[in-house]
Amino acid sequence: MSSIRDSKDANQVEIVTSALKTESRLQQSIWGGIVKKLQVPHGDKSISVLRNPDLDPVPAEERTWGFWSFFAFWGLPNFGAPSLSFGSAVLSLGLNIKQAIGALVISNTLIVLYTIANSNPGIKYHVGYTIDQRMIFGVYGSYFGVIIRVGLSVVQYASGAWLGGLYMNLIFSAFSKNYYYMKDTFPASVPMSRRDCIGFLCFQLIQMPLSWLKPRYTNIPAMAACCMSGLAMIGMLAYLININGGPGPYWYEKVTLSTSQTAWMWLYAMAIWYSGVSAAVVNQSDFSRFAKSEWTCYLGLFWGISIPGTFVPFAGMLYASTCKKLYGTAYWRPDEIVGQWFEIDYNAKARASSFFIGLAFTSCQIFMNMTQNGYPCGMDLAGIFPKYINITRGTLAMQLLSWVVQPWTFYNTSNQFLNATSSFGMFTTPIIAVNVIEFYWNRKQKLTLIDFYSTSKKGAYWYFYGFNWKPFLPVLASVALCIPGLFYSVNPQVRPNENIYNYYYGYMFFIPITSAGLYALILFIFPDKHERKNMTDPVDYFNCFSEWERERLSMLPCSETYIDGGDVFDVLDAEERNSFEVDSGEIKAPATKISIHGDEV
């Protein structure tokens, strides 16, 4: 009787256990299905923890950007509203307009050099900033550089969206006097008006659908936006100088600083201007990978930086100078100037000006914000979570995060944010410096693309468990040297250490020297002896190079001759799943034996 009872108990336990296992498998199946549906669309390409289609090298047929595309790419941040306000910061340093222009010319020259030097991984190998960081910090250490760029993108995008909302208000105000004089129903504790909130919301809603636009297609609308904004600036400048009868009082101001103080203020003025575009400099590969050719990219960015990068801040200083004499207040932004015209007389002339100026600057602000902050942040987030985030999803996530930043507090509470923006470059410049040393000196401009997407321990960018410790030291040391100066700039009541403060003033010069020199020293003492260093892929595994490029790189075209099915991602997937190196069963041997991860191809 006891044995029968034990048998029944055992059967019940087995039934319960079987049911639990079935339920567990069902739950795993349901959860697995949900997770699979959350993955990014990837067609017939595979995805992994290191890649999705948006992170692939750009094929030749998609590289359509020429001279005017890169001119417009760099014209957008220069024709945008923040550039007009540059003089506000510089003139407060004690410089005059003429000296500010001198500082601008030198700063723009250095920006051109930094940008060209930092753009070649994109031009030559057609990969973006996110992938390029794996060359420096390792396949997992690259998250460091990516996260820095994400943080700056969110803040700058929010700031740009707020300014864009102010220009949206110019369009709305042109159609309705009631809108311009809208009653502010927000409490005094909220540092924005009801009208400005509406403009910000509308601007954000206009930008959101552009998240689905591929970044390479933004070049044509960017050209149009630059033309509109440039013509609006010239028209406003001509009108203000004409009715004022000259450039205004700021033009004739004298500099009262000592020679030494003037020199340091020149350096600081250069750093302030550079900081506003430093994020675009560091992630230049995100867009240089779309270049038709090397020289169209170089020439486009040279003129796009040099011409509008000098004219627009100069125009902003003349706006303020003429407005000071005409209206008693120095207005730096077009929305402030149009607001003054409305206060004088809300007539047809002022309304027409408001509409066209608002349309021009809103268009420029939209594409400036998307190309400089939105899409780059989307690419960076795709590099962190490639299975579930692509450029579109990453850009949308960043747009939602921009509300959390509360950009209205940047402009309506204190000037500490505006002081802090002059420091943005101190976080990106060390990355630019170590990137240049790594690409040109350490790797002799030779990269293996397949290792960017591989977790193989024999990969060129695996280093030590996916991390390369060497660049972290120069980057962190360079930033650390600037932190006290940043503290002094936002806390003027604190008596600064003069030498430390001067280092911060001149960080545009000093950080490249410090970080590049220290990184070169580390590489000299601890050289990289990887077997695939200074090598390129033997085969064009991603079909991203033209025939001429393959000849220059001594690279064979990719086909089923070398890879079963002709898909390199299947090989990388097998490598990740089974944790073994690519063998002769996955990659076949061509006529010429070539080594990849230590095995013959």
C-alpha positions as CSV (number, residue, x, y, z in Angstrom):
1,M,0.0,0.0,0.0
2,S,2.8,2.3,0.9
3,S,4.6,1.6,-2.5
4,I,1.4,2.4,-4.4
5,R,1.1,5.7,-2.5
6,D,4.8,6.6,-3.2
7,S,4.2,5.7,-6.8
8,K,1.2,8.1,-7.0
9,D,3.2,10.8,-5.3
10,A,6.1,10.4,-7.7
11,N,3.7,10.6,-10.6
12,Q,2.1,13.8,-9.3
13,V,5.6,15.3,-8.8
14,E,6.5,14.4,-12.3
15,I,3.3,15.8,-13.7
16,V,3.8,19.1,-11.8
17,T,7.4,19.3,-12.8
18,S,6.5,18.6,-16.5
19,A,3.7,21.3,-16.3
20,L,6.1,23.8,-14.8
21,K,8.7,23.1,-17.5
22,T,6.0,23.5,-20.2
23,E,4.9,26.7,-18.7
24,S,8.5,28.0,-18.4
25,R,9.1,27.1,-22.1
26,L,5.9,28.8,-23.0
27,Q,6.8,31.9,-21.1
28,Q,10.3,31.9,-22.6
29,S,8.7,31.5,-26.1
30,I,6.4,34.4,-25.5
31,W,9.1,36.6,-24.0
32,G,11.5,35.6,-26.8
33,G,8.8,36.5,-29.4
34,I,8.3,40.0,-27.8
35,V,12.1,40.6,-27.6
36,K,12.5,39.6,-31.3
37,K,9.7,42.0,-32.3
38,L,11.5,44.8,-30.5
39,Q,14.6,44.3,-32.6
40,V,15.4,46.9,-35.2
41,P,14.4,46.1,-38.8
42,H,17.4,44.5,-40.5
43,G,16.1,42.8,-43.6
44,D,18.3,39.9,-44.7
45,K,21.2,41.2,-42.6
46,S,22.0,39.8,-39.1
47,I,22.4,42.0,-36.0
48,S,24.4,41.5,-32.8
49,V,25.7,43.4,-29.8
50,L,28.1,45.2,-32.1
51,R,26.2,45.9,-35.3
52,N,23.0,46.7,-37.1
53,P,22.6,48.0,-40.7
54,D,23.0,51.7,-39.6
55,L,26.5,50.9,-38.3
56,D,27.7,49.2,-41.5
57,P,30.3,50.8,-43.7
58,V,28.6,53.0,-46.3
59,P,28.6,51.4,-49.8
60,A,29.8,53.4,-52.8
61,E,26.3,53.9,-54.3
62,E,25.2,55.7,-51.1
63,R,28.1,58.1,-50.9
64,T,26.5,61.1,-52.6
65,W,27.8,64.1,-50.7
66,G,29.8,66.6,-52.7
67,F,31.2,70.1,-52.2
68,W,27.9,71.9,-51.6
69,S,26.6,69.1,-49.3
70,F,29.6,69.6,-46.9
71,F,29.4,73.4,-47.3
72,A,25.8,73.2,-46.2
73,F,26.6,70.8,-43.4
74,W,29.0,73.3,-41.9
75,G,27.0,76.3,-43.0
76,L,24.1,75.2,-40.8
77,P,25.7,75.6,-37.4
78,N,27.3,78.9,-38.6
79,F,24.1,80.3,-40.1
80,G,22.1,79.3,-37.0
81,A,20.9,81.5,-34.2
82,P,23.7,80.6,-31.6
83,S,26.4,82.0,-33.9
84,L,24.8,85.4,-33.9
85,S,25.2,85.6,-30.1
86,F,28.9,84.8,-30.2
87,G,29.8,88.5,-29.9
88,S,27.8,88.8,-26.7
89,A,30.3,86.6,-25.0
90,V,33.4,87.9,-26.7
91,L,32.7,91.6,-26.3
92,S,32.1,91.0,-22.6
93,L,35.7,89.8,-22.3
94,G,36.9,93.3,-23.1
95,L,37.7,92.8,-26.8
96,N,36.3,94.9,-29.6
97,I,34.6,93.8,-32.9
98,K,37.8,94.0,-34.9
99,Q,39.8,91.9,-32.5
100,A,36.9,89.4,-32.2
101,I,37.0,88.9,-36.0
102,G,40.8,88.3,-35.7
103,A,40.2,85.6,-33.1
104,L,37.5,84.1,-35.3
105,V,39.7,83.8,-38.3
106,I,42.4,81.9,-36.3
107,S,39.9,79.7,-34.6
108,N,38.2,78.8,-37.9
109,T,41.6,77.9,-39.3
110,L,42.3,75.5,-36.5
111,I,38.7,74.1,-36.7
112,V,39.3,73.3,-40.4
113,L,42.6,71.5,-39.5
114,Y,41.0,69.5,-36.7
115,T,38.0,68.6,-38.8
116,I,40.1,67.4,-41.8
117,A,42.4,65.4,-39.6
118,N,39.4,63.8,-37.8
119,S,37.3,63.0,-40.9
120,N,39.6,60.5,-42.6
121,P,38.3,57.3,-41.0
122,G,35.0,58.2,-42.5
123,I,36.3,59.2,-45.9
124,K,38.7,56.3,-46.3
125,Y,36.9,53.5,-44.6
126,H,33.3,54.8,-44.6
127,V,32.6,54.2,-41.0
128,G,31.1,56.7,-38.5
129,Y,32.2,58.1,-35.2
130,T,30.6,55.3,-33.2
131,I,32.6,52.6,-35.0
132,D,35.7,54.8,-35.1
133,Q,35.7,54.8,-31.2
134,R,36.3,51.1,-31.2
135,M,39.7,51.7,-32.9
136,I,40.7,53.9,-30.0
137,F,39.1,52.5,-26.8
138,G,38.2,48.9,-27.9
139,V,35.0,47.3,-28.9
140,Y,33.5,47.7,-25.5
141,G,35.6,50.6,-24.2
142,S,34.2,52.7,-27.1
143,Y,31.0,53.3,-25.0
144,F,33.1,55.9,-23.2
145,G,33.5,58.2,-26.2
146,V,30.0,57.4,-27.3
147,I,28.4,58.3,-24.0
148,I,30.2,61.6,-23.9
149,R,28.9,62.5,-27.3
150,V,25.3,61.4,-26.3
151,G,25.4,63.7,-23.3
152,L,26.5,66.7,-25.3
153,S,23.9,65.9,-28.0
154,V,21.0,65.8,-25.7
155,V,21.9,69.2,-24.1
156,Q,22.7,70.9,-27.4
157,Y,19.6,69.5,-29.1
158,A,17.4,70.8,-26.3
159,S,19.1,74.2,-26.5
160,G,18.7,74.3,-30.3
161,A,15.0,73.2,-30.1
162,W,14.3,76.0,-27.6
163,L,15.8,78.6,-29.9
164,G,13.9,77.0,-32.8
165,G,10.7,77.5,-30.9
166,L,11.4,81.2,-30.6
167,Y,11.6,81.4,-34.4
168,M,8.4,79.4,-34.7
169,N,6.8,82.2,-32.7
170,L,7.9,84.7,-35.4
171,I,5.8,82.8,-38.0
172,F,2.8,82.6,-35.7
173,S,3.1,86.2,-34.6
174,A,3.1,87.3,-38.2
175,F,-0.5,86.0,-38.6
176,S,-1.9,87.0,-35.3
177,K,-1.4,90.0,-33.1
178,N,-3.3,88.2,-30.3
179,Y,-0.7,85.4,-30.5
180,Y,2.2,87.9,-30.1
181,Y,0.5,89.6,-27.1
182,M,-0.7,86.3,-25.7
183,K,-1.4,86.5,-21.9
184,D,1.1,84.5,-19.9
185,T,-0.9,82.1,-17.6
186,F,2.1,80.3,-16.3
187,P,3.1,80.9,-12.6
188,A,6.1,83.1,-11.9
189,S,8.0,80.0,-10.8
190,V,8.0,78.7,-14.4
191,P,10.9,80.3,-16.3
192,M,9.1,80.5,-19.7
193,S,6.0,82.1,-21.1
194,R,2.9,80.3,-22.5
195,R,3.8,81.5,-26.0
196,D,7.3,80.2,-25.9
197,C,6.1,76.9,-24.6
198,I,3.8,76.6,-27.6
199,G,6.6,77.5,-30.0
200,F,8.9,74.9,-28.4
201,L,6.2,72.2,-28.6
202,C,5.5,72.9,-32.3
203,F,9.2,72.9,-33.2
204,Q,9.6,69.6,-31.5
205,L,6.6,68.1,-33.4
206,I,8.0,69.3,-36.7
207,Q,11.4,67.7,-36.0
208,M,10.1,64.3,-34.9
209,P,9.1,63.0,-38.4
210,L,12.5,63.8,-39.7
211,S,13.8,61.0,-37.5
212,W,12.7,58.6,-40.2
213,L,14.7,60.5,-42.8
214,K,18.0,58.9,-43.6
215,P,20.9,61.3,-42.7
216,R,22.4,61.1,-46.1
217,Y,19.2,62.7,-47.6
218,T,19.5,65.8,-45.5
219,N,22.0,67.5,-47.8
220,I,19.6,69.0,-50.3
221,P,17.2,70.6,-47.7
222,A,20.3,71.7,-45.7
223,M,21.5,73.7,-48.8
224,A,18.1,75.4,-49.1
225,A,18.0,76.2,-45.4
226,C,21.5,77.8,-45.5
227,C,20.5,79.9,-48.5
228,M,17.3,81.1,-46.8
229,S,19.0,81.9,-43.5
230,G,22.0,83.6,-45.2
231,L,19.7,85.9,-47.3
232,A,17.7,86.8,-44.2
233,M,20.8,87.7,-42.3
234,I,22.1,89.9,-45.1
235,G,18.7,91.6,-45.5
236,M,18.5,92.4,-41.8
237,L,22.1,93.6,-41.7
238,A,21.6,95.9,-44.7
239,Y,18.4,97.4,-43.2
240,L,19.8,98.0,-39.8
241,I,23.0,99.7,-41.0
242,N,21.0,101.8,-43.5
243,I,18.5,103.2,-41.0
244,N,21.2,103.6,-38.4
245,G,23.6,105.4,-40.8
246,G,26.6,103.3,-39.8
247,P,27.8,100.3,-37.8
248,G,26.9,101.7,-34.4
249,P,28.9,102.4,-31.2
250,Y,30.5,99.0,-30.6
251,W,32.5,99.4,-33.9
252,Y,34.4,102.3,-32.4
253,E,35.1,100.9,-29.0
254,K,38.7,100.7,-27.8
255,V,40.4,97.9,-26.0
256,T,41.6,98.8,-22.4
257,L,43.1,95.4,-21.5
258,S,46.9,95.0,-21.1
259,T,48.8,93.1,-23.8
260,S,48.9,90.0,-21.7
261,Q,45.2,90.1,-20.9
262,T,44.4,90.7,-24.5
263,A,46.4,87.7,-25.6
264,W,44.6,85.4,-23.1
265,M,41.2,86.8,-24.0
266,W,42.0,86.1,-27.7
267,L,42.6,82.5,-26.7
268,Y,39.4,82.3,-24.7
269,A,37.4,83.9,-27.5
270,M,38.7,81.2,-29.9
271,A,37.8,78.5,-27.4
272,I,34.3,79.9,-27.0
273,W,33.7,79.8,-30.7
274,Y,35.3,76.4,-31.2
275,S,33.3,74.9,-28.3
276,G,30.0,75.6,-30.2
277,V,31.0,73.4,-33.1
278,S,33.4,71.0,-31.3
279,A,30.8,68.2,-31.2
280,A,30.5,68.4,-35.0
281,V,34.3,68.2,-35.3
282,V,34.6,65.1,-33.2
283,N,31.9,63.2,-34.9
284,Q,32.8,64.4,-38.4
285,S,33.2,60.7,-39.6
286,D,29.4,60.3,-39.2
287,F,29.0,62.4,-42.3
288,S,32.3,62.3,-44.0
289,R,31.5,58.6,-44.7
290,F,28.9,59.9,-47.2
291,A,31.6,61.8,-49.3
292,K,31.9,61.2,-53.0
293,S,35.6,61.9,-52.8
294,E,38.2,63.1,-50.4
295,W,38.7,66.6,-51.9
296,T,35.1,67.6,-52.3
297,C,34.7,66.9,-48.5
298,Y,37.8,68.9,-47.6
299,L,36.9,71.9,-49.8
300,G,33.3,71.9,-48.8
301,L,34.0,71.9,-45.1
302,F,36.9,74.5,-45.5
303,W,34.6,77.1,-47.1
304,G,31.6,76.1,-45.0
305,I,33.6,76.8,-41.9
306,S,35.6,79.8,-43.1
307,I,33.0,82.0,-44.9
308,P,29.8,81.8,-42.7
309,G,31.9,81.1,-39.7
310,T,33.3,84.6,-40.0
311,F,30.5,86.5,-41.5
312,V,27.7,85.4,-39.2
313,P,29.3,86.3,-35.8
314,F,30.4,89.6,-37.4
315,A,26.8,90.3,-38.5
316,G,25.6,89.5,-35.0
317,M,27.9,92.0,-33.5
318,L,26.7,94.7,-36.0
319,Y,23.1,93.8,-35.2
320,A,23.8,94.5,-31.5
321,S,25.8,97.7,-32.3
322,T,23.2,99.2,-34.5
323,C,20.3,98.2,-32.2
324,K,22.1,99.8,-29.3
325,K,21.9,103.2,-31.0
326,L,18.5,102.7,-32.6
327,Y,16.5,101.2,-29.7
328,G,18.7,101.7,-26.7
329,T,19.2,97.9,-26.2
330,A,21.8,95.6,-27.9
331,Y,19.7,92.8,-29.5
332,W,21.7,89.8,-30.6
333,R,19.1,87.5,-32.0
334,P,16.6,88.1,-34.9
335,D,13.6,87.2,-32.8
336,E,14.5,90.0,-30.3
337,I,14.9,92.5,-33.2
338,V,11.6,91.5,-34.8
339,G,10.0,91.8,-31.4
340,Q,11.3,95.4,-31.1
341,W,9.7,96.2,-34.6
342,F,6.4,94.8,-33.4
343,E,6.6,97.0,-30.3
344,I,7.1,100.1,-32.5
345,D,4.3,99.3,-34.9
346,Y,2.5,96.0,-35.6
347,N,2.0,96.8,-39.3
348,A,2.1,94.8,-42.5
349,K,5.8,95.5,-43.1
350,A,6.8,94.2,-39.7
351,R,4.5,91.1,-40.1
352,A,6.0,90.3,-43.5
353,S,9.5,90.6,-42.1
354,S,8.5,88.4,-39.1
355,F,7.2,85.7,-41.3
356,F,10.1,85.4,-43.7
357,I,12.8,85.8,-41.1
358,G,11.0,83.2,-38.9
359,L,10.7,80.8,-41.8
360,A,14.3,81.2,-42.7
361,F,15.7,80.7,-39.3
362,T,13.3,78.0,-38.3
363,S,14.3,75.9,-41.4
364,C,18.0,76.4,-40.6
365,Q,17.5,75.5,-36.9
366,I,15.6,72.4,-37.8
367,F,18.3,70.9,-40.0
368,M,21.1,72.2,-37.9
369,N,19.7,70.5,-34.9
370,M,19.1,67.2,-36.7
371,T,22.4,67.0,-38.4
372,Q,24.6,68.3,-35.6
373,N,22.8,66.7,-32.7
374,G,19.8,64.5,-33.6
375,Y,21.2,62.0,-36.1
376,P,24.7,61.8,-34.4
377,C,23.0,60.9,-31.1
378,G,20.9,58.3,-32.8
379,M,24.0,56.8,-34.3
380,D,25.7,56.7,-30.9
381,L,22.7,55.1,-29.2
382,A,22.6,52.5,-32.0
383,G,26.2,51.7,-31.2
384,I,25.3,51.1,-27.5
385,F,22.2,49.0,-28.1
386,P,22.5,47.9,-31.8
387,K,19.9,45.1,-31.5
388,Y,17.1,47.4,-30.4
389,I,18.1,50.9,-31.4
390,N,18.8,52.2,-34.9
391,I,19.3,55.9,-35.9
392,T,15.5,56.5,-36.1
393,R,14.8,55.1,-32.6
394,G,17.8,56.7,-31.1
395,T,16.9,60.1,-32.5
396,L,13.4,59.8,-31.2
397,A,14.6,58.8,-27.8
398,M,16.9,61.8,-27.7
399,Q,14.1,64.2,-28.7
400,L,12.1,62.9,-25.7
401,L,15.0,63.3,-23.4
402,S,15.4,66.9,-24.5
403,W,12.3,67.8,-22.6
404,V,13.8,66.4,-19.4
405,V,16.8,68.8,-19.8
406,Q,14.3,71.8,-19.5
407,P,16.2,74.1,-22.0
408,W,14.1,77.1,-21.1
409,T,16.1,77.3,-17.9
410,F,19.3,77.8,-19.9
411,Y,18.2,81.2,-21.2
412,N,15.7,82.5,-18.6
413,T,17.3,81.9,-15.2
414,S,21.0,82.7,-15.2
415,N,24.0,82.9,-17.5
416,Q,25.8,80.0,-16.0
417,F,24.7,77.7,-18.8
418,L,26.0,80.1,-21.4
419,N,29.3,80.1,-19.5
420,A,29.4,76.3,-19.3
421,T,28.8,76.0,-23.1
422,S,32.2,77.4,-23.7
423,S,33.6,74.3,-22.0
424,F,32.0,71.7,-24.2
425,G,35.1,71.4,-26.4
426,M,37.2,70.4,-23.4
427,F,35.4,67.0,-23.4
428,T,35.6,66.3,-27.1
429,T,39.1,67.7,-28.0
430,P,41.1,65.0,-26.2
431,I,39.2,62.3,-28.2
432,I,40.0,64.1,-31.4
433,A,43.7,64.3,-30.5
434,V,44.0,60.6,-29.5
435,N,42.0,59.6,-32.6
436,V,44.5,61.5,-34.9
437,I,47.5,59.9,-33.2
438,E,45.9,56.4,-33.3
439,F,44.8,56.6,-37.0
440,Y,47.8,58.4,-38.5
441,W,50.8,57.4,-36.3
442,N,50.0,54.2,-34.6
443,R,48.0,52.5,-37.4
444,K,49.5,54.3,-40.4
445,Q,45.9,54.8,-41.8
446,K,45.4,51.0,-42.1
447,L,42.3,49.5,-40.5
448,T,40.6,46.1,-40.6
449,L,36.9,46.7,-40.9
450,I,35.8,43.1,-40.0
451,D,37.4,43.5,-36.5
452,F,35.1,46.4,-35.7
453,Y,32.2,44.0,-35.6
454,S,33.9,41.0,-34.0
455,T,34.2,39.8,-30.4
456,S,37.1,37.6,-31.4
457,K,40.0,37.7,-28.9
458,K,42.3,37.9,-31.9
459,G,40.5,40.9,-33.2
460,A,42.6,44.1,-33.7
461,Y,40.3,46.1,-31.4
462,W,39.7,43.5,-28.7
463,Y,42.8,44.7,-26.6
464,F,42.1,43.5,-23.0
465,Y,38.6,42.1,-22.8
466,G,37.3,44.7,-25.2
467,F,39.0,47.7,-23.5
468,N,42.1,49.7,-24.4
469,W,43.4,51.4,-21.3
470,K,46.0,53.6,-23.1
471,P,43.8,56.4,-24.4
472,F,41.8,56.8,-21.2
473,L,44.8,58.3,-19.3
474,P,45.5,61.2,-21.7
475,V,41.8,61.9,-22.2
476,L,40.9,62.0,-18.5
477,A,44.1,63.9,-17.6
478,S,43.4,66.6,-20.2
479,V,39.8,67.1,-19.0
480,A,40.9,67.1,-15.3
481,L,43.3,70.0,-16.0
482,C,40.4,72.1,-17.3
483,I,37.9,71.3,-14.5
484,P,39.2,74.0,-12.1
485,G,39.0,76.6,-14.9
486,L,35.4,75.6,-15.6
487,F,34.6,75.9,-11.9
488,Y,36.1,79.5,-11.9
489,S,34.1,80.5,-15.0
490,V,30.8,79.6,-13.4
491,N,31.7,80.9,-9.9
492,P,33.2,84.3,-10.6
493,Q,33.2,85.1,-6.8
494,V,36.0,82.6,-6.3
495,R,39.5,83.9,-6.7
496,P,41.1,81.8,-9.4
497,N,44.6,80.4,-9.8
498,E,45.9,82.4,-12.7
499,N,47.9,79.6,-14.4
500,I,45.1,77.1,-14.1
501,Y,42.6,79.6,-15.4
502,N,44.9,80.5,-18.3
503,Y,45.2,76.8,-19.3
504,Y,41.4,76.7,-19.4
505,Y,41.3,79.9,-21.6
506,G,43.6,78.3,-24.1
507,Y,42.4,74.7,-24.0
508,M,41.8,74.8,-27.8
509,F,45.6,74.8,-28.0
510,F,46.7,73.1,-24.8
511,I,44.5,70.0,-24.8
512,P,45.6,68.7,-28.2
513,I,49.2,69.2,-27.2
514,T,48.7,67.5,-23.7
515,S,46.5,64.6,-24.8
516,A,48.3,63.8,-28.1
517,G,51.8,64.1,-26.5
518,L,50.8,61.9,-23.5
519,Y,49.2,59.3,-25.8
520,A,52.2,59.2,-28.1
521,L,54.5,58.7,-25.1
522,I,52.3,55.8,-23.8
523,L,52.3,54.2,-27.2
524,F,56.1,54.5,-27.3
525,I,56.6,52.9,-23.9
526,F,53.8,50.3,-24.4
527,P,53.7,49.7,-28.1
528,D,50.8,47.9,-29.7
529,K,52.2,44.6,-31.1
530,H,49.0,43.1,-32.4
531,E,49.5,40.8,-35.4
532,R,46.9,42.7,-37.4
533,K,48.1,46.1,-36.6
534,N,48.8,48.2,-39.8
535,M,46.9,45.8,-41.9
536,T,43.7,46.2,-44.0
537,D,41.1,43.5,-44.7
538,P,42.3,41.1,-47.5
539,V,38.8,41.0,-48.9
540,D,36.1,43.7,-49.2
541,Y,33.8,41.8,-46.8
542,F,31.2,44.5,-46.7
543,N,31.1,45.4,-50.4
544,C,31.6,49.0,-49.4
545,F,34.6,50.0,-51.6
546,S,34.8,51.0,-55.2
547,E,37.0,49.1,-57.6
548,W,39.5,52.0,-57.5
549,E,39.6,51.9,-53.6
550,R,40.1,48.1,-53.6
551,E,43.1,48.5,-55.9
552,R,44.6,51.1,-53.7
553,L,44.1,49.0,-50.6
554,S,45.2,45.8,-52.3
555,M,41.8,44.2,-51.5
556,L,39.9,41.5,-53.2
557,P,36.2,41.8,-54.0
558,C,33.9,39.8,-51.7
559,S,32.0,36.8,-53.1
560,E,31.0,33.3,-52.3
561,T,34.5,32.3,-53.3
562,Y,35.7,33.5,-49.9
563,I,32.6,33.3,-47.7
564,D,29.8,30.7,-47.9
565,G,26.7,32.6,-49.1
566,G,28.8,35.8,-49.5
567,D,27.6,37.2,-46.1
568,V,30.3,38.1,-43.7
569,F,27.7,38.7,-40.9
570,D,26.9,35.0,-40.9
571,V,30.5,34.3,-40.2
572,L,30.6,36.8,-37.3
573,D,27.3,35.4,-35.9
574,A,28.8,31.9,-35.8
575,E,31.9,33.4,-34.1
576,E,29.8,35.0,-31.4
577,R,27.5,32.0,-30.9
578,N,30.2,29.3,-30.7
579,S,33.1,31.4,-29.4
580,F,35.5,30.0,-31.9
581,E,37.7,31.6,-34.6
582,V,36.7,31.6,-38.2
583,D,37.9,28.4,-39.8
584,S,38.3,27.0,-43.3
585,G,34.7,25.7,-43.1
586,E,33.3,29.3,-43.0
587,I,35.8,31.2,-45.1
588,K,37.3,29.5,-48.1
589,A,40.8,30.0,-49.5
590,P,41.3,32.1,-52.6
591,A,44.2,31.8,-54.9
592,T,46.3,34.0,-52.6
593,K,46.5,32.9,-49.0
594,I,45.6,35.7,-46.6
595,S,45.5,35.6,-42.8
596,I,42.5,36.6,-40.8
597,H,42.3,36.1,-37.1
598,G,45.3,33.8,-37.5
599,D,43.6,31.5,-40.1
600,E,44.0,31.3,-43.8
601,V,41.4,32.9,-46.0
